[in-house]
Amino acid sequence: MDTALAGQWFEACGLPEGYFVAAHQARSVGDEERERDMMERARAMGYFEPWRKMARQKVGSGGSSGVDLNLPWPPAWDGRLPPKF
């Protein structure tokens, strides 16, 4: 798995949820400056605010309303699943 590339894709999506995951990827490789930057972008776009999830569920992510950001990923070999947003 290319975790650096995954972090870049999450950042490129432009969604606060993507910035949040990119921050965690940066932390996992010890990049504290990028972690702070990604977390601040997520915060600035309302990721930690109660209205964010409600608004996303109501209007979707640019397409039709109510589109879930969570894909039905199968569990990893060790049983882990991605977090739900």
PDB file of N, CA, C and O in Angstrom, chain B, residues numbered from 101:
ATOM      1  N   MET B 101       0.848  -1.177   0.000  1.00  0.00           N
ATOM      2  CA  MET B 101       0.000   0.000   0.000  1.00  0.00           C
ATOM      3  C   MET B 101       0.892   1.239   0.000  1.00  0.00           C
ATOM      4  O   MET B 101       1.908   1.282   0.695  1.00  0.00           O
ATOM      5  N   ASP B 102       0.515   2.217  -0.764  1.00  0.00           N
ATOM      6  CA  ASP B 102       1.248   3.477  -0.839  1.00  0.00           C
ATOM      7  C   ASP B 102       0.498   4.509   0.008  1.00  0.00           C
ATOM      8  O   ASP B 102      -0.391   5.201  -0.489  1.00  0.00           O
ATOM      9  N   THR B 103       0.860   4.605   1.282  1.00  0.00           N
ATOM     10  CA  THR B 103       0.130   5.498   2.182  1.00  0.00           C
ATOM     11  C   THR B 103       0.362   6.966   1.848  1.00  0.00           C
ATOM     12  O   THR B 103      -0.516   7.796   2.085  1.00  0.00           O
ATOM     13  N   ALA B 104       1.537   7.304   1.297  1.00  0.00           N
ATOM     14  CA  ALA B 104       1.795   8.698   0.912  1.00  0.00           C
ATOM     15  C   ALA B 104       0.844   9.110  -0.216  1.00  0.00           C
ATOM     16  O   ALA B 104       0.283  10.205  -0.195  1.00  0.00           O
ATOM     17  N   LEU B 105       0.672   8.235  -1.187  1.00  0.00           N
ATOM     18  CA  LEU B 105      -0.251   8.510  -2.284  1.00  0.00           C
ATOM     19  C   LEU B 105      -1.684   8.607  -1.771  1.00  0.00           C
ATOM     20  O   LEU B 105      -2.442   9.470  -2.214  1.00  0.00           O
ATOM     21  N   ALA B 106      -2.057   7.744  -0.855  1.00  0.00           N
ATOM     22  CA  ALA B 106      -3.398   7.794  -0.279  1.00  0.00           C
ATOM     23  C   ALA B 106      -3.634   9.146   0.398  1.00  0.00           C
ATOM     24  O   ALA B 106      -4.695   9.749   0.237  1.00  0.00           O
ATOM     25  N   GLY B 107      -2.642   9.617   1.155  1.00  0.00           N
ATOM     26  CA  GLY B 107      -2.757  10.919   1.809  1.00  0.00           C
ATOM     27  C   GLY B 107      -2.936  12.038   0.803  1.00  0.00           C
ATOM     28  O   GLY B 107      -3.701  12.972   1.044  1.00  0.00           O
ATOM     29  N   GLN B 108      -2.240  11.957  -0.320  1.00  0.00           N
ATOM     30  CA  GLN B 108      -2.369  12.976  -1.365  1.00  0.00           C
ATOM     31  C   GLN B 108      -3.768  12.954  -1.985  1.00  0.00           C
ATOM     32  O   GLN B 108      -4.336  14.007  -2.273  1.00  0.00           O
ATOM     33  N   TRP B 109      -4.321  11.758  -2.189  1.00  0.00           N
ATOM     34  CA  TRP B 109      -5.675  11.644  -2.753  1.00  0.00           C
ATOM     35  C   TRP B 109      -6.705  12.225  -1.794  1.00  0.00           C
ATOM     36  O   TRP B 109      -7.624  12.927  -2.214  1.00  0.00           O
ATOM     37  N   PHE B 110      -6.552  11.930  -0.500  1.00  0.00           N
ATOM     38  CA  PHE B 110      -7.504  12.478   0.469  1.00  0.00           C
ATOM     39  C   PHE B 110      -7.433  13.995   0.497  1.00  0.00           C
ATOM     40  O   PHE B 110      -8.462  14.662   0.604  1.00  0.00           O
ATOM     41  N   GLU B 111      -6.229  14.545   0.401  1.00  0.00           N
ATOM     42  CA  GLU B 111      -6.089  16.002   0.349  1.00  0.00           C
ATOM     43  C   GLU B 111      -6.711  16.552  -0.934  1.00  0.00           C
ATOM     44  O   GLU B 111      -7.409  17.565  -0.900  1.00  0.00           O
ATOM     45  N   ALA B 112      -6.464  15.901  -2.044  1.00  0.00           N
ATOM     46  CA  ALA B 112      -6.942  16.392  -3.337  1.00  0.00           C
ATOM     47  C   ALA B 112      -8.470  16.398  -3.446  1.00  0.00           C
ATOM     48  O   ALA B 112      -9.023  17.140  -4.258  1.00  0.00           O
ATOM     49  N   CYS B 113      -9.149  15.592  -2.652  1.00  0.00           N
ATOM     50  CA  CYS B 113     -10.613  15.550  -2.748  1.00  0.00           C
ATOM     51  C   CYS B 113     -11.237  16.880  -2.354  1.00  0.00           C
ATOM     52  O   CYS B 113     -12.339  17.198  -2.799  1.00  0.00           O
ATOM     53  N   GLY B 114     -10.550  17.664  -1.525  1.00  0.00           N
ATOM     54  CA  GLY B 114     -11.051  18.979  -1.154  1.00  0.00           C
ATOM     55  C   GLY B 114     -12.163  18.987  -0.127  1.00  0.00           C
ATOM     56  O   GLY B 114     -12.717  20.046   0.167  1.00  0.00           O
ATOM     57  N   LEU B 115     -12.500  17.844   0.421  1.00  0.00           N
ATOM     58  CA  LEU B 115     -13.535  17.767   1.452  1.00  0.00           C
ATOM     59  C   LEU B 115     -12.885  17.799   2.833  1.00  0.00           C
ATOM     60  O   LEU B 115     -11.767  17.310   2.997  1.00  0.00           O
ATOM     61  N   PRO B 116     -13.563  18.363   3.821  1.00  0.00           N
ATOM     62  CA  PRO B 116     -12.990  18.377   5.161  1.00  0.00           C
ATOM     63  C   PRO B 116     -12.723  16.965   5.702  1.00  0.00           C
ATOM     64  O   PRO B 116     -11.774  16.752   6.457  1.00  0.00           O
ATOM     65  N   GLU B 117     -13.560  16.015   5.310  1.00  0.00           N
ATOM     66  CA  GLU B 117     -13.325  14.635   5.744  1.00  0.00           C
ATOM     67  C   GLU B 117     -12.010  14.110   5.162  1.00  0.00           C
ATOM     68  O   GLU B 117     -11.280  13.378   5.831  1.00  0.00           O
ATOM     69  N   GLY B 118     -11.714  14.481   3.928  1.00  0.00           N
ATOM     70  CA  GLY B 118     -10.453  14.088   3.300  1.00  0.00           C
ATOM     71  C   GLY B 118      -9.259  14.709   3.997  1.00  0.00           C
ATOM     72  O   GLY B 118      -8.242  14.046   4.203  1.00  0.00           O
ATOM     73  N   TYR B 119      -9.378  15.987   4.362  1.00  0.00           N
ATOM     74  CA  TYR B 119      -8.296  16.648   5.082  1.00  0.00           C
ATOM     75  C   TYR B 119      -8.056  15.979   6.439  1.00  0.00           C
ATOM     76  O   TYR B 119      -6.915  15.827   6.876  1.00  0.00           O
ATOM     77  N   PHE B 120      -9.139  15.586   7.088  1.00  0.00           N
ATOM     78  CA  PHE B 120      -9.024  14.909   8.385  1.00  0.00           C
ATOM     79  C   PHE B 120      -8.243  13.601   8.241  1.00  0.00           C
ATOM     80  O   PHE B 120      -7.348  13.323   9.039  1.00  0.00           O
ATOM     81  N   VAL B 121      -8.574  12.806   7.237  1.00  0.00           N
ATOM     82  CA  VAL B 121      -7.869  11.537   7.024  1.00  0.00           C
ATOM     83  C   VAL B 121      -6.423  11.802   6.587  1.00  0.00           C
ATOM     84  O   VAL B 121      -5.514  11.084   7.003  1.00  0.00           O
ATOM     85  N   ALA B 122      -6.203  12.819   5.756  1.00  0.00           N
ATOM     86  CA  ALA B 122      -4.844  13.170   5.343  1.00  0.00           C
ATOM     87  C   ALA B 122      -4.011  13.575   6.551  1.00  0.00           C
ATOM     88  O   ALA B 122      -2.815  13.288   6.597  1.00  0.00           O
ATOM     89  N   ALA B 123      -4.618  14.232   7.522  1.00  0.00           N
ATOM     90  CA  ALA B 123      -3.906  14.599   8.751  1.00  0.00           C
ATOM     91  C   ALA B 123      -3.462  13.350   9.498  1.00  0.00           C
ATOM     92  O   ALA B 123      -2.341  13.292  10.002  1.00  0.00           O
ATOM     93  N   HIS B 124      -4.329  12.361   9.571  1.00  0.00           N
ATOM     94  CA  HIS B 124      -3.968  11.113  10.258  1.00  0.00           C
ATOM     95  C   HIS B 124      -2.870  10.366   9.504  1.00  0.00           C
ATOM     96  O   HIS B 124      -1.997   9.753  10.117  1.00  0.00           O
ATOM     97  N   GLN B 125      -2.917  10.419   8.179  1.00  0.00           N
ATOM     98  CA  GLN B 125      -1.859   9.783   7.395  1.00  0.00           C
ATOM     99  C   GLN B 125      -0.531  10.483   7.662  1.00  0.00           C
ATOM    100  O   GLN B 125       0.495   9.824   7.830  1.00  0.00           O
ATOM    101  N   ALA B 126      -0.544  11.814   7.701  1.00  0.00           N
ATOM    102  CA  ALA B 126       0.680  12.574   7.968  1.00  0.00           C
ATOM    103  C   ALA B 126       1.235  12.241   9.353  1.00  0.00           C
ATOM    104  O   ALA B 126       2.444  12.088   9.523  1.00  0.00           O
ATOM    105  N   ARG B 127       0.347  12.130  10.333  1.00  0.00           N
ATOM    106  CA  ARG B 127       0.795  11.776  11.684  1.00  0.00           C
ATOM    107  C   ARG B 127       1.443  10.391  11.694  1.00  0.00           C
ATOM    108  O   ARG B 127       2.425  10.164  12.400  1.00  0.00           O
ATOM    109  N   SER B 128       0.889   9.474  10.910  1.00  0.00           N
ATOM    110  CA  SER B 128       1.412   8.100  10.911  1.00  0.00           C
ATOM    111  C   SER B 128       2.839   8.010  10.381  1.00  0.00           C
ATOM    112  O   SER B 128       3.550   7.046  10.665  1.00  0.00           O
ATOM    113  N   VAL B 129       3.261   9.015   9.609  1.00  0.00           N
ATOM    114  CA  VAL B 129       4.630   9.015   9.091  1.00  0.00           C
ATOM    115  C   VAL B 129       5.484  10.088   9.753  1.00  0.00           C
ATOM    116  O   VAL B 129       6.603  10.353   9.313  1.00  0.00           O
ATOM    117  N   GLY B 130       4.962  10.705  10.806  1.00  0.00           N
ATOM    118  CA  GLY B 130       5.735  11.674  11.570  1.00  0.00           C
ATOM    119  C   GLY B 130       5.837  13.058  10.965  1.00  0.00           C
ATOM    120  O   GLY B 130       6.719  13.829  11.342  1.00  0.00           O
ATOM    121  N   ASP B 131       4.951  13.395  10.031  1.00  0.00           N
ATOM    122  CA  ASP B 131       4.972  14.714   9.403  1.00  0.00           C
ATOM    123  C   ASP B 131       4.033  15.647  10.168  1.00  0.00           C
ATOM    124  O   ASP B 131       2.885  15.852   9.773  1.00  0.00           O
ATOM    125  N   GLU B 132       4.536  16.205  11.260  1.00  0.00           N
ATOM    126  CA  GLU B 132       3.700  17.022  12.144  1.00  0.00           C
ATOM    127  C   GLU B 132       3.223  18.309  11.480  1.00  0.00           C
ATOM    128  O   GLU B 132       2.098  18.744  11.728  1.00  0.00           O
ATOM    129  N   GLU B 133       4.050  18.924  10.646  1.00  0.00           N
ATOM    130  CA  GLU B 133       3.655  20.164   9.976  1.00  0.00           C
ATOM    131  C   GLU B 133       2.475  19.923   9.036  1.00  0.00           C
ATOM    132  O   GLU B 133       1.518  20.697   9.025  1.00  0.00           O
ATOM    133  N   ARG B 134       2.543  18.856   8.254  1.00  0.00           N
ATOM    134  CA  ARG B 134       1.433  18.536   7.337  1.00  0.00           C
ATOM    135  C   ARG B 134       0.193  18.118   8.122  1.00  0.00           C
ATOM    136  O   ARG B 134      -0.930  18.448   7.742  1.00  0.00           O
ATOM    137  N   GLU B 135       0.400  17.397   9.207  1.00  0.00           N
ATOM    138  CA  GLU B 135      -0.739  17.004  10.043  1.00  0.00           C
ATOM    139  C   GLU B 135      -1.473  18.251  10.537  1.00  0.00           C
ATOM    140  O   GLU B 135      -2.699  18.317  10.449  1.00  0.00           O
ATOM    141  N   ARG B 136      -0.742  19.235  11.053  1.00  0.00           N
ATOM    142  CA  ARG B 136      -1.372  20.472  11.537  1.00  0.00           C
ATOM    143  C   ARG B 136      -2.095  21.201  10.404  1.00  0.00           C
ATOM    144  O   ARG B 136      -3.209  21.693  10.585  1.00  0.00           O
ATOM    145  N   ASP B 137      -1.454  21.265   9.235  1.00  0.00           N
ATOM    146  CA  ASP B 137      -2.056  21.948   8.087  1.00  0.00           C
ATOM    147  C   ASP B 137      -3.362  21.276   7.666  1.00  0.00           C
ATOM    148  O   ASP B 137      -4.370  21.951   7.456  1.00  0.00           O
ATOM    149  N   MET B 138      -3.346  19.963   7.545  1.00  0.00           N
ATOM    150  CA  MET B 138      -4.546  19.238   7.119  1.00  0.00           C
ATOM    151  C   MET B 138      -5.653  19.349   8.168  1.00  0.00           C
ATOM    152  O   MET B 138      -6.824  19.494   7.817  1.00  0.00           O
ATOM    153  N   MET B 139      -5.292  19.280   9.452  1.00  0.00           N
ATOM    154  CA  MET B 139      -6.286  19.377  10.516  1.00  0.00           C
ATOM    155  C   MET B 139      -6.900  20.777  10.528  1.00  0.00           C
ATOM    156  O   MET B 139      -8.101  20.928  10.749  1.00  0.00           O
ATOM    157  N   GLU B 140      -6.081  21.792  10.291  1.00  0.00           N
ATOM    158  CA  GLU B 140      -6.599  23.164  10.253  1.00  0.00           C
ATOM    159  C   GLU B 140      -7.536  23.356   9.060  1.00  0.00           C
ATOM    160  O   GLU B 140      -8.553  24.038   9.182  1.00  0.00           O
ATOM    161  N   ARG B 141      -7.211  22.772   7.926  1.00  0.00           N
ATOM    162  CA  ARG B 141      -8.113  22.858   6.765  1.00  0.00           C
ATOM    163  C   ARG B 141      -9.451  22.183   7.079  1.00  0.00           C
ATOM    164  O   ARG B 141     -10.511  22.720   6.759  1.00  0.00           O
ATOM    165  N   ALA B 142      -9.394  21.010   7.703  1.00  0.00           N
ATOM    166  CA  ALA B 142     -10.629  20.307   8.076  1.00  0.00           C
ATOM    167  C   ALA B 142     -11.451  21.158   9.031  1.00  0.00           C
ATOM    168  O   ALA B 142     -12.665  21.289   8.873  1.00  0.00           O
ATOM    169  N   ARG B 143     -10.782  21.734  10.024  1.00  0.00           N
ATOM    170  CA  ARG B 143     -11.472  22.565  11.015  1.00  0.00           C
ATOM    171  C   ARG B 143     -12.092  23.796  10.350  1.00  0.00           C
ATOM    172  O   ARG B 143     -13.237  24.145  10.638  1.00  0.00           O
ATOM    173  N   ALA B 144     -11.342  24.453   9.461  1.00  0.00           N
ATOM    174  CA  ALA B 144     -11.835  25.664   8.791  1.00  0.00           C
ATOM    175  C   ALA B 144     -13.075  25.380   7.946  1.00  0.00           C
ATOM    176  O   ALA B 144     -13.901  26.268   7.737  1.00  0.00           O
ATOM    177  N   MET B 145     -13.205  24.151   7.461  1.00  0.00           N
ATOM    178  CA  MET B 145     -14.358  23.791   6.625  1.00  0.00           C
ATOM    179  C   MET B 145     -15.488  23.152   7.431  1.00  0.00           C
ATOM    180  O   MET B 145     -16.460  22.658   6.860  1.00  0.00           O
ATOM    181  N   GLY B 146     -15.357  23.161   8.760  1.00  0.00           N
ATOM    182  CA  GLY B 146     -16.448  22.714   9.618  1.00  0.00           C
ATOM    183  C   GLY B 146     -16.443  21.254  10.004  1.00  0.00           C
ATOM    184  O   GLY B 146     -17.458  20.755  10.491  1.00  0.00           O
ATOM    185  N   TYR B 147     -15.322  20.531   9.804  1.00  0.00           N
ATOM    186  CA  TYR B 147     -15.332  19.096  10.093  1.00  0.00           C
ATOM    187  C   TYR B 147     -15.739  18.785  11.523  1.00  0.00           C
ATOM    188  O   TYR B 147     -16.452  17.807  11.747  1.00  0.00           O
ATOM    189  N   PHE B 148     -15.321  19.561  12.481  1.00  0.00           N
ATOM    190  CA  PHE B 148     -15.593  19.253  13.887  1.00  0.00           C
ATOM    191  C   PHE B 148     -16.881  19.888  14.402  1.00  0.00           C
ATOM    192  O   PHE B 148     -17.195  19.784  15.588  1.00  0.00           O
ATOM    193  N   GLU B 149     -17.616  20.533  13.528  1.00  0.00           N
ATOM    194  CA  GLU B 149     -18.863  21.189  13.926  1.00  0.00           C
ATOM    195  C   GLU B 149     -20.050  20.250  13.719  1.00  0.00           C
ATOM    196  O   GLU B 149     -20.073  19.488  12.752  1.00  0.00           O
ATOM    197  N   PRO B 150     -21.036  20.299  14.618  1.00  0.00           N
ATOM    198  CA  PRO B 150     -22.189  19.397  14.498  1.00  0.00           C
ATOM    199  C   PRO B 150     -22.967  19.577  13.192  1.00  0.00           C
ATOM    200  O   PRO B 150     -23.561  18.620  12.696  1.00  0.00           O
ATOM    201  N   TRP B 151     -22.971  20.784  12.633  1.00  0.00           N
ATOM    202  CA  TRP B 151     -23.750  21.039  11.426  1.00  0.00           C
ATOM    203  C   TRP B 151     -23.160  20.356  10.199  1.00  0.00           C
ATOM    204  O   TRP B 151     -23.879  20.114   9.229  1.00  0.00           O
ATOM    205  N   ARG B 152     -21.844  20.036  10.219  1.00  0.00           N
ATOM    206  CA  ARG B 152     -21.188  19.514   9.008  1.00  0.00           C
ATOM    207  C   ARG B 152     -21.812  18.209   8.533  1.00  0.00           C
ATOM    208  O   ARG B 152     -22.172  18.080   7.363  1.00  0.00           O
ATOM    209  N   LYS B 153     -21.937  17.261   9.419  1.00  0.00           N
ATOM    210  CA  LYS B 153     -22.478  15.959   9.013  1.00  0.00           C
ATOM    211  C   LYS B 153     -23.933  16.094   8.563  1.00  0.00           C
ATOM    212  O   LYS B 153     -24.346  15.482   7.578  1.00  0.00           O
ATOM    213  N   MET B 154     -24.699  16.893   9.288  1.00  0.00           N
ATOM    214  CA  MET B 154     -26.104  17.085   8.909  1.00  0.00           C
ATOM    215  C   MET B 154     -26.207  17.744   7.534  1.00  0.00           C
ATOM    216  O   MET B 154     -27.024  17.338   6.707  1.00  0.00           O
ATOM    217  N   ALA B 155     -25.381  18.757   7.292  1.00  0.00           N
ATOM    218  CA  ALA B 155     -25.426  19.442   5.997  1.00  0.00           C
ATOM    219  C   ALA B 155     -25.019  18.507   4.874  1.00  0.00           C
ATOM    220  O   ALA B 155     -25.641  18.513   3.811  1.00  0.00           O
ATOM    221  N   ARG B 156     -23.984  17.701   5.089  1.00  0.00           N
ATOM    222  CA  ARG B 156     -23.534  16.775   4.052  1.00  0.00           C
ATOM    223  C   ARG B 156     -24.614  15.745   3.740  1.00  0.00           C
ATOM    224  O   ARG B 156     -24.834  15.411   2.576  1.00  0.00           O
ATOM    225  N   GLN B 157     -25.285  15.243   4.763  1.00  0.00           N
ATOM    226  CA  GLN B 157     -26.347  14.261   4.539  1.00  0.00           C
ATOM    227  C   GLN B 157     -27.515  14.878   3.787  1.00  0.00           C
ATOM    228  O   GLN B 157     -28.193  14.202   3.014  1.00  0.00           O
ATOM    229  N   LYS B 158     -27.747  16.167   4.020  1.00  0.00           N
ATOM    230  CA  LYS B 158     -28.863  16.838   3.378  1.00  0.00           C
ATOM    231  C   LYS B 158     -28.577  17.181   1.917  1.00  0.00           C
ATOM    232  O   LYS B 158     -29.451  17.032   1.063  1.00  0.00           O
ATOM    233  N   VAL B 159     -27.362  17.638   1.626  1.00  0.00           N
ATOM    234  CA  VAL B 159     -27.065  18.095   0.268  1.00  0.00           C
ATOM    235  C   VAL B 159     -26.081  17.208  -0.476  1.00  0.00           C
ATOM    236  O   VAL B 159     -25.813  17.455  -1.652  1.00  0.00           O
ATOM    237  N   GLY B 160     -25.541  16.197   0.158  1.00  0.00           N
ATOM    238  CA  GLY B 160     -24.602  15.301  -0.509  1.00  0.00           C
ATOM    239  C   GLY B 160     -23.230  15.917  -0.664  1.00  0.00           C
ATOM    240  O   GLY B 160     -22.880  16.842   0.070  1.00  0.00           O
ATOM    241  N   SER B 161     -22.451  15.424  -1.598  1.00  0.00           N
ATOM    242  CA  SER B 161     -21.083  15.912  -1.787  1.00  0.00           C
ATOM    243  C   SER B 161     -20.907  16.481  -3.192  1.00  0.00           C
ATOM    244  O   SER B 161     -19.870  16.279  -3.823  1.00  0.00           O
ATOM    245  N   GLY B 162     -21.907  17.182  -3.671  1.00  0.00           N
ATOM    246  CA  GLY B 162     -21.816  17.796  -4.988  1.00  0.00           C
ATOM    247  C   GLY B 162     -22.732  17.153  -6.013  1.00  0.00           C
ATOM    248  O   GLY B 162     -22.981  17.725  -7.074  1.00  0.00           O
ATOM    249  N   GLY B 163     -23.233  15.969  -5.702  1.00  0.00           N
ATOM    250  CA  GLY B 163     -24.146  15.279  -6.611  1.00  0.00           C
ATOM    251  C   GLY B 163     -25.544  15.309  -6.028  1.00  0.00           C
ATOM    252  O   GLY B 163     -26.018  16.358  -5.594  1.00  0.00           O
ATOM    253  N   SER B 164     -26.196  14.176  -6.017  1.00  0.00           N
ATOM    254  CA  SER B 164     -27.538  14.140  -5.445  1.00  0.00           C
ATOM    255  C   SER B 164     -27.451  14.122  -3.926  1.00  0.00           C
ATOM    256  O   SER B 164     -26.442  13.706  -3.357  1.00  0.00           O
ATOM    257  N   SER B 165     -28.502  14.571  -3.284  1.00  0.00           N
ATOM    258  CA  SER B 165     -28.486  14.675  -1.827  1.00  0.00           C
ATOM    259  C   SER B 165     -28.475  13.304  -1.165  1.00  0.00           C
ATOM    260  O   SER B 165     -28.957  12.311  -1.711  1.00  0.00           O
ATOM    261  N   GLY B 166     -27.911  13.296   0.019  1.00  0.00           N
ATOM    262  CA  GLY B 166     -27.902  12.091   0.823  1.00  0.00           C
ATOM    263  C   GLY B 166     -26.921  11.027   0.382  1.00  0.00           C
ATOM    264  O   GLY B 166     -27.008   9.890   0.845  1.00  0.00           O
ATOM    265  N   VAL B 167     -25.979  11.360  -0.508  1.00  0.00           N
ATOM    266  CA  VAL B 167     -25.000  10.373  -0.958  1.00  0.00           C
ATOM    267  C   VAL B 167     -23.984  10.136   0.152  1.00  0.00           C
ATOM    268  O   VAL B 167     -23.360  11.078   0.640  1.00  0.00           O
ATOM    269  N   ASP B 168     -23.822   8.904   0.542  1.00  0.00           N
ATOM    270  CA  ASP B 168     -22.899   8.547   1.615  1.00  0.00           C
ATOM    271  C   ASP B 168     -21.458   8.595   1.104  1.00  0.00           C
ATOM    272  O   ASP B 168     -21.152   8.084   0.026  1.00  0.00           O
ATOM    273  N   LEU B 169     -20.581   9.215   1.893  1.00  0.00           N
ATOM    274  CA  LEU B 169     -19.164   9.262   1.522  1.00  0.00           C
ATOM    275  C   LEU B 169     -18.468   7.924   1.749  1.00  0.00           C
ATOM    276  O   LEU B 169     -17.375   7.689   1.233  1.00  0.00           O
ATOM    277  N   ASN B 170     -19.101   7.059   2.515  1.00  0.00           N
ATOM    278  CA  ASN B 170     -18.480   5.796   2.885  1.00  0.00           C
ATOM    279  C   ASN B 170     -18.751   4.726   1.837  1.00  0.00           C
ATOM    280  O   ASN B 170     -19.900   4.364   1.580  1.00  0.00           O
ATOM    281  N   LEU B 171     -17.691   4.235   1.246  1.00  0.00           N
ATOM    282  CA  LEU B 171     -17.823   3.147   0.297  1.00  0.00           C
ATOM    283  C   LEU B 171     -17.900   1.834   1.055  1.00  0.00           C
ATOM    284  O   LEU B 171     -17.399   1.742   2.176  1.00  0.00           O
ATOM    285  N   PRO B 172     -18.514   0.821   0.471  1.00  0.00           N
ATOM    286  CA  PRO B 172     -18.630  -0.468   1.170  1.00  0.00           C
ATOM    287  C   PRO B 172     -17.324  -1.274   1.083  1.00  0.00           C
ATOM    288  O   PRO B 172     -17.289  -2.342   0.472  1.00  0.00           O
ATOM    289  N   TRP B 173     -16.260  -0.758   1.694  1.00  0.00           N
ATOM    290  CA  TRP B 173     -14.970  -1.441   1.647  1.00  0.00           C
ATOM    291  C   TRP B 173     -15.023  -2.743   2.420  1.00  0.00           C
ATOM    292  O   TRP B 173     -15.640  -2.799   3.484  1.00  0.00           O
ATOM    293  N   PRO B 174     -14.397  -3.780   1.917  1.00  0.00           N
ATOM    294  CA  PRO B 174     -14.305  -5.025   2.700  1.00  0.00           C
ATOM    295  C   PRO B 174     -13.294  -4.832   3.830  1.00  0.00           C
ATOM    296  O   PRO B 174     -12.449  -3.941   3.747  1.00  0.00           O
ATOM    297  N   PRO B 175     -13.362  -5.634   4.863  1.00  0.00           N
ATOM    298  CA  PRO B 175     -12.390  -5.512   5.957  1.00  0.00           C
ATOM    299  C   PRO B 175     -10.976  -5.809   5.458  1.00  0.00           C
ATOM    300  O   PRO B 175     -10.778  -6.589   4.527  1.00  0.00           O
ATOM    301  N   ALA B 176     -10.001  -5.165   6.100  1.00  0.00           N
ATOM    302  CA  ALA B 176      -8.590  -5.465   5.822  1.00  0.00           C
ATOM    303  C   ALA B 176      -8.293  -6.871   6.334  1.00  0.00           C
ATOM    304  O   ALA B 176      -9.123  -7.482   7.006  1.00  0.00           O
ATOM    305  N   TRP B 177      -7.123  -7.370   6.018  1.00  0.00           N
ATOM    306  CA  TRP B 177      -6.749  -8.738   6.420  1.00  0.00           C
ATOM    307  C   TRP B 177      -6.824  -8.928   7.933  1.00  0.00           C
ATOM    308  O   TRP B 177      -7.028 -10.044   8.412  1.00  0.00           O
ATOM    309  N   ASP B 178      -6.659  -7.830   8.689  1.00  0.00           N
ATOM    310  CA  ASP B 178      -6.707  -7.945  10.151  1.00  0.00           C
ATOM    311  C   ASP B 178      -8.067  -7.556  10.725  1.00  0.00           C
ATOM    312  O   ASP B 178      -8.209  -7.414  11.939  1.00  0.00           O
ATOM    313  N   GLY B 179      -9.066  -7.384   9.861  1.00  0.00           N
ATOM    314  CA  GLY B 179     -10.422  -7.101  10.305  1.00  0.00           C
ATOM    315  C   GLY B 179     -10.769  -5.623  10.430  1.00  0.00           C
ATOM    316  O   GLY B 179     -11.922  -5.286  10.701  1.00  0.00           O
ATOM    317  N   ARG B 180      -9.794  -4.734  10.238  1.00  0.00           N
ATOM    318  CA  ARG B 180     -10.067  -3.299  10.361  1.00  0.00           C
ATOM    319  C   ARG B 180     -10.937  -2.810   9.208  1.00  0.00           C
ATOM    320  O   ARG B 180     -10.851  -3.297   8.081  1.00  0.00           O
ATOM    321  N   LEU B 181     -11.786  -1.822   9.535  1.00  0.00           N
ATOM    322  CA  LEU B 181     -12.628  -1.151   8.549  1.00  0.00           C
ATOM    323  C   LEU B 181     -12.311   0.339   8.598  1.00  0.00           C
ATOM    324  O   LEU B 181     -11.925   0.849   9.650  1.00  0.00           O
ATOM    325  N   PRO B 182     -12.468   1.051   7.472  1.00  0.00           N
ATOM    326  CA  PRO B 182     -12.267   2.501   7.503  1.00  0.00           C
ATOM    327  C   PRO B 182     -13.287   3.160   8.429  1.00  0.00           C
ATOM    328  O   PRO B 182     -14.365   2.608   8.651  1.00  0.00           O
ATOM    329  N   PRO B 183     -12.957   4.337   8.972  1.00  0.00           N
ATOM    330  CA  PRO B 183     -13.918   5.025   9.828  1.00  0.00           C
ATOM    331  C   PRO B 183     -15.116   5.512   9.023  1.00  0.00           C
ATOM    332  O   PRO B 183     -15.005   5.778   7.826  1.00  0.00           O
ATOM    333  N   LYS B 184     -16.253   5.626   9.684  1.00  0.00           N
ATOM    334  CA  LYS B 184     -17.471   6.167   9.053  1.00  0.00           C
ATOM    335  C   LYS B 184     -17.490   7.671   9.260  1.00  0.00           C
ATOM    336  O   LYS B 184     -17.182   8.158  10.348  1.00  0.00           O
ATOM    337  N   PHE B 185     -17.851   8.407   8.214  1.00  0.00           N
ATOM    338  CA  PHE B 185     -17.906   9.869   8.300  1.00  0.00           C
ATOM    339  C   PHE B 185     -19.320  10.351   8.313  1.00  0.00           C
ATOM    340  O   PHE B 185     -19.561  11.557   8.382  1.00  0.00           O
TER     341      PHE B 185
END
